[in-house]
């Protein structure tokens, strides 16, 4: 008695076909990533400074609006843009 075996091929669906030679992200994703990195960099640059040259003197400039509020908001916005840029599906 001879058994016949059939090879079953998986259905090739256009979405399941692996495309080789293409980047994982599109042009818009990279643009958003650079915008996010720029926001993060600007936020960290805004936090720089405010220290005193003389360690015995207190400089209240370290508690300015720019360093306490604006810079952290820019950094968080940059991270949100980065997450969005990574999660956004590139256009074909």
ROZA-953750 format. One record per residue: chain; residue in one letter; residue number from 0; x, y, z of N, C-alpha, C in turn. Coordinates in pm, 1 decimal. Layout:
N
- chain | res | n | nu | nv | nw | cau | cav | caw | cu | cv | cw
- A | A | NUM | X | Y | Z | X | Y | Z | X | Y | Z
...
***
This chain:
92
- chain | res | n | nu | nv | nw | cau | cav | caw | cu | cv | cw
- A | X | 0 | 81.6 | -116.1 | 0.0 | 0.0 | 0.0 | 0.0 | 87.7 | 124.8 | 0.0
- A | X | 1 | 64.5 | 205.3 | -90.9 | 144.5 | 324.9 | -106.1 | 62.2 | 447.7 | -67.1
- A | X | 2 | 120.5 | 529.1 | 22.5 | 50.0 | 650.0 | 64.4 | 95.6 | 766.9 | -21.4
- A | X | 3 | 1.2 | 842.3 | -62.5 | 34.1 | 961.9 | -139.0 | 31.6 | 1081.3 | -44.3
- A | X | 4 | 141.9 | 1153.1 | -42.7 | 147.4 | 1273.1 | 42.1 | 135.9 | 1396.4 | -45.7
- A | X | 5 | 61.1 | 1485.5 | 2.8 | 39.3 | 1610.2 | -69.1 | 114.2 | 1722.2 | 1.7
- A | X | 6 | 183.3 | 1803.6 | -72.6 | 248.6 | 1919.5 | -15.0 | 151.7 | 2036.9 | -20.9
- A | X | 7 | 123.9 | 2090.2 | 95.6 | 30.2 | 2202.2 | 101.9 | 111.4 | 2330.2 | 114.7
- A | X | 8 | 93.4 | 2419.2 | 21.6 | 162.1 | 2547.4 | 23.7 | 72.9 | 2649.6 | 94.2
- A | X | 9 | 132.9 | 2732.6 | 178.9 | 51.1 | 2835.1 | 243.2 | 3.0 | 2935.5 | 139.2
- A | X | 10 | -117.3 | 2984.2 | 161.0 | -173.7 | 3082.7 | 68.1 | -89.2 | 3208.6 | 71.9
- A | X | 11 | -51.9 | 3251.5 | -42.7 | 30.5 | 3372.2 | -49.4 | -59.9 | 3493.5 | -54.8
- A | X | 12 | -62.7 | 3561.6 | 55.5 | -142.2 | 3683.5 | 67.6 | -48.1 | 3800.7 | 43.3
- A | X | 13 | -92.5 | 3904.6 | -27.8 | -2.2 | 4016.4 | -57.6 | 58.6 | 4080.6 | 66.4
- A | X | 14 | -14.8 | 4080.9 | 177.6 | 38.1 | 4143.4 | 299.1 | 140.6 | 4054.0 | 367.3
- A | X | 15 | 135.6 | 3923.5 | 342.0 | 226.3 | 3832.6 | 410.3 | 355.8 | 3808.2 | 333.9
- A | X | 16 | 367.1 | 3859.4 | 215.3 | 487.0 | 3839.0 | 135.5 | 597.1 | 3930.2 | 189.1
- A | X | 17 | 711.7 | 3872.1 | 219.7 | 824.5 | 3951.5 | 269.1 | 890.6 | 4023.8 | 152.5
- A | X | 18 | 905.5 | 4152.5 | 169.9 | 973.2 | 4231.7 | 66.9 | 1117.3 | 4251.7 | 111.1
- A | X | 19 | 1208.9 | 4206.2 | 32.0 | 1348.8 | 4224.0 | 67.6 | 1403.3 | 4345.5 | -4.7
- A | X | 20 | 1501.2 | 4407.7 | 55.7 | 1565.0 | 4522.3 | -6.4 | 1494.5 | 4653.9 | 20.7
- A | X | 21 | 1396.6 | 4652.5 | 109.8 | 1327.4 | 4775.9 | 142.3 | 1357.6 | 4813.3 | 286.6
- A | X | 22 | 1353.2 | 4942.6 | 315.0 | 1377.8 | 4991.1 | 449.4 | 1253.5 | 4969.3 | 536.2
- A | X | 23 | 1276.1 | 4958.5 | 665.5 | 1165.0 | 4937.4 | 757.4 | 1080.8 | 5063.6 | 771.9
- A | X | 24 | 1143.1 | 5179.2 | 756.7 | 1072.9 | 5306.6 | 771.2 | 1072.0 | 5380.2 | 638.9
- A | X | 25 | 971.5 | 5463.4 | 623.0 | 961.6 | 5545.8 | 503.5 | 1028.8 | 5680.9 | 524.2
- A | X | 26 | 1023.4 | 5762.7 | 421.3 | 1086.9 | 5894.1 | 425.8 | 1024.2 | 5982.0 | 534.8
- A | X | 27 | 892.5 | 5973.7 | 548.0 | 823.9 | 6055.8 | 648.0 | 860.0 | 6011.7 | 789.7
- A | X | 28 | 880.2 | 5880.9 | 810.5 | 920.0 | 5830.5 | 941.7 | 1055.7 | 5888.3 | 982.7
- A | X | 29 | 1150.2 | 5887.8 | 889.4 | 1282.3 | 5942.1 | 921.2 | 1276.4 | 6092.1 | 946.8
- A | X | 30 | 1193.6 | 6162.3 | 871.7 | 1178.6 | 6306.2 | 892.7 | 1123.9 | 6333.2 | 1033.3
- A | X | 31 | 1023.6 | 6255.9 | 1073.8 | 967.6 | 6272.1 | 1207.7 | 1069.7 | 6235.8 | 1315.4
- A | X | 32 | 1151.6 | 6135.3 | 1289.2 | 1254.8 | 6098.6 | 1386.3 | 1355.8 | 6211.1 | 1405.7
- A | X | 33 | 1396.0 | 6274.4 | 1296.1 | 1490.9 | 6385.6 | 1308.2 | 1427.9 | 6504.9 | 1378.8
- A | X | 34 | 1298.7 | 6529.0 | 1355.6 | 1229.5 | 6637.2 | 1426.0 | 1225.1 | 6607.2 | 1575.6
- A | X | 35 | 1195.7 | 6482.5 | 1611.4 | 1194.4 | 6442.8 | 1752.0 | 1330.7 | 6457.1 | 1816.4
- A | X | 36 | 1435.0 | 6415.1 | 1745.5 | 1570.8 | 6430.5 | 1798.9 | 1607.8 | 6577.2 | 1816.4
- A | X | 37 | 1564.5 | 6662.0 | 1723.4 | 1591.9 | 6805.0 | 1735.1 | 1521.4 | 6863.8 | 1857.0
- A | X | 38 | 1397.4 | 6822.5 | 1881.9 | 1324.8 | 6871.4 | 2000.1 | 1395.3 | 6829.1 | 2129.0
- A | X | 39 | 1440.2 | 6704.3 | 2133.5 | 1511.1 | 6655.8 | 2252.0 | 1640.6 | 6733.0 | 2270.9
- A | X | 40 | 1714.6 | 6752.5 | 2165.4 | 1841.4 | 6826.0 | 2173.8 | 1818.8 | 6970.6 | 2218.5
- A | X | 41 | 1718.1 | 7036.9 | 2162.1 | 1688.0 | 7175.3 | 2201.7 | 1649.3 | 7180.6 | 2348.9
- A | X | 42 | 1570.5 | 7082.4 | 2393.9 | 1531.4 | 7078.0 | 2535.2 | 1652.0 | 7065.6 | 2626.9
- A | X | 43 | 1745.1 | 6977.3 | 2593.2 | 1864.5 | 6963.1 | 2677.3 | 1953.0 | 7087.6 | 2669.8
- A | X | 44 | 1961.3 | 7149.4 | 2553.8 | 2040.5 | 7272.5 | 2543.8 | 1979.9 | 7385.0 | 2626.0
- A | X | 45 | 1847.4 | 7389.9 | 2635.9 | 1782.9 | 7493.9 | 2716.5 | 1806.0 | 7472.6 | 2865.6
- A | X | 46 | 1837.9 | 7352.1 | 2906.1 | 1865.4 | 7326.3 | 3048.3 | 2007.1 | 7364.9 | 3089.1
- A | X | 47 | 2094.4 | 7385.7 | 2993.3 | 2235.1 | 7414.2 | 3023.9 | 2248.2 | 7550.1 | 3091.5
- A | X | 48 | 2341.7 | 7558.8 | 3183.5 | 2377.5 | 7686.9 | 3243.9 | 2300.5 | 7715.5 | 3371.1
- A | X | 49 | 2314.3 | 7838.1 | 3415.9 | 2244.9 | 7882.5 | 3535.8 | 2323.1 | 7862.4 | 3663.3
- A | X | 50 | 2438.3 | 7801.2 | 3651.7 | 2519.9 | 7780.2 | 3769.9 | 2594.3 | 7907.2 | 3808.2
- A | X | 51 | 2651.4 | 7906.1 | 3924.7 | 2726.0 | 8021.7 | 3973.0 | 2875.2 | 7994.3 | 3959.6
- A | X | 52 | 2950.4 | 8098.7 | 3927.9 | 3096.3 | 8085.1 | 3919.9 | 3156.7 | 8067.7 | 4058.6
- A | X | 53 | 3094.1 | 8130.0 | 4155.9 | 3140.2 | 8121.3 | 4294.6 | 3052.1 | 8019.8 | 4368.1
- A | X | 54 | 3108.8 | 7909.4 | 4416.1 | 3025.8 | 7806.8 | 4480.5 | 2960.5 | 7851.3 | 4611.1
- A | X | 55 | 3005.2 | 7962.6 | 4668.5 | 2944.9 | 8009.1 | 4793.4 | 2823.2 | 8098.1 | 4768.7
- A | X | 56 | 2800.1 | 8138.2 | 4644.7 | 2686.1 | 8223.7 | 4611.8 | 2578.1 | 8141.2 | 4543.5
- A | X | 57 | 2452.7 | 8173.7 | 4576.3 | 2338.4 | 8106.6 | 4515.3 | 2290.9 | 8188.7 | 4396.3
- A | X | 58 | 2268.9 | 8121.9 | 4285.0 | 2218.6 | 8188.4 | 4165.3 | 2075.9 | 8139.4 | 4141.1
- A | X | 59 | 1975.3 | 8226.2 | 4159.9 | 1836.2 | 8181.3 | 4140.9 | 1800.9 | 8154.2 | 3994.8
- A | X | 60 | 1891.3 | 8180.7 | 3903.3 | 1866.5 | 8158.2 | 3761.2 | 1847.9 | 8009.6 | 3728.5
- A | X | 61 | 1894.5 | 7921.3 | 3815.3 | 1876.4 | 7778.4 | 3788.6 | 1730.0 | 7737.3 | 3797.1
- A | X | 62 | 1646.8 | 7818.7 | 3860.5 | 1505.1 | 7788.3 | 3872.4 | 1420.4 | 7871.6 | 3777.2
- A | X | 63 | 1475.7 | 7909.5 | 3663.9 | 1401.2 | 7991.1 | 3568.1 | 1295.6 | 7906.7 | 3495.8
- A | X | 64 | 1199.4 | 7973.2 | 3436.3 | 1092.1 | 7907.1 | 3360.9 | 1150.3 | 7821.9 | 3249.3
- A | X | 65 | 1254.8 | 7871.2 | 3186.9 | 1315.6 | 7800.5 | 3074.2 | 1369.7 | 7664.7 | 3116.9
- A | X | 66 | 1434.9 | 7659.4 | 3232.1 | 1498.8 | 7534.2 | 3276.0 | 1403.4 | 7439.8 | 3347.2
- A | X | 67 | 1305.6 | 7493.3 | 3418.9 | 1217.1 | 7410.2 | 3499.5 | 1094.5 | 7363.8 | 3421.2
- A | X | 68 | 1045.4 | 7445.1 | 3328.4 | 919.9 | 7412.5 | 3260.5 | 937.5 | 7388.0 | 3111.2
- A | X | 69 | 995.1 | 7482.4 | 3041.7 | 1001.8 | 7475.8 | 2895.8 | 1087.8 | 7359.3 | 2845.2
- A | X | 70 | 1206.8 | 7345.2 | 2900.4 | 1298.2 | 7240.0 | 2853.6 | 1240.9 | 7098.7 | 2874.1
- A | X | 71 | 1186.5 | 7066.3 | 2992.2 | 1128.3 | 6931.9 | 3006.7 | 1009.0 | 6906.8 | 2915.2
- A | X | 72 | 928.4 | 7008.7 | 2889.6 | 815.7 | 6992.3 | 2797.4 | 866.4 | 6960.9 | 2656.9
- A | X | 73 | 971.4 | 7031.0 | 2613.7 | 1027.8 | 7003.1 | 2481.3 | 1086.4 | 6862.7 | 2472.2
- A | X | 74 | 1150.0 | 6818.0 | 2579.0 | 1208.8 | 6684.3 | 2578.6 | 1099.3 | 6577.7 | 2571.9
- A | X | 75 | 994.7 | 6594.5 | 2651.9 | 883.8 | 6499.0 | 2647.1 | 815.0 | 6501.0 | 2511.2
- A | X | 76 | 797.6 | 6619.0 | 2453.1 | 737.4 | 6628.2 | 2319.8 | 825.1 | 6557.4 | 2216.9
- A | X | 77 | 956.5 | 6569.8 | 2230.7 | 1047.9 | 6500.9 | 2140.3 | 1034.8 | 6350.6 | 2150.3
- A | X | 78 | 1021.2 | 6298.5 | 2273.3 | 1003.5 | 6154.3 | 2289.9 | 870.0 | 6107.4 | 2232.6
- A | X | 79 | 764.6 | 6187.6 | 2248.2 | 634.5 | 6151.6 | 2191.0 | 643.5 | 6146.2 | 2038.4
- A | X | 80 | 712.7 | 6243.7 | 1979.2 | 730.3 | 6244.8 | 1833.7 | 811.4 | 6123.1 | 1789.6
- A | X | 81 | 912.3 | 6085.4 | 1866.5 | 992.8 | 5967.3 | 1834.0 | 907.7 | 5840.2 | 1835.3
- A | X | 82 | 824.9 | 5824.2 | 1938.3 | 739.2 | 5706.4 | 1946.4 | 641.2 | 5704.2 | 1829.6
- A | X | 83 | 583.7 | 5820.1 | 1798.8 | 491.3 | 5828.7 | 1686.4 | 561.5 | 5794.1 | 1555.2
- A | X | 84 | 684.5 | 5843.3 | 1538.4 | 759.5 | 5817.0 | 1414.8 | 790.1 | 5668.9 | 1399.0
- A | X | 85 | 816.1 | 5600.9 | 1508.3 | 846.1 | 5458.1 | 1501.6 | 719.5 | 5377.0 | 1474.1
- A | X | 86 | 608.9 | 5416.0 | 1536.3 | 485.7 | 5338.8 | 1524.9 | 408.6 | 5367.2 | 1396.7
- A | X | 87 | 433.3 | 5480.2 | 1331.8 | 359.5 | 5516.9 | 1212.2 | 391.6 | 5420.7 | 1099.2
- A | X | 88 | 288.7 | 5372.3 | 1034.5 | 307.5 | 5279.1 | 923.7 | 351.0 | 5356.3 | 799.4
- A | X | 89 | 462.0 | 5316.7 | 737.3 | 507.5 | 5389.4 | 617.6 | 412.9 | 5366.1 | 500.6
- A | X | 90 | 403.2 | 5467.8 | 417.5 | 319.6 | 5455.7 | 297.7 | 394.8 | 5374.9 | 193.1
- A | X | 91 | 320.8 | 5298.2 | 115.0 | 382.6 | 5216.5 | 10.0 | 417.8 | 5299.1 | -110.3
***
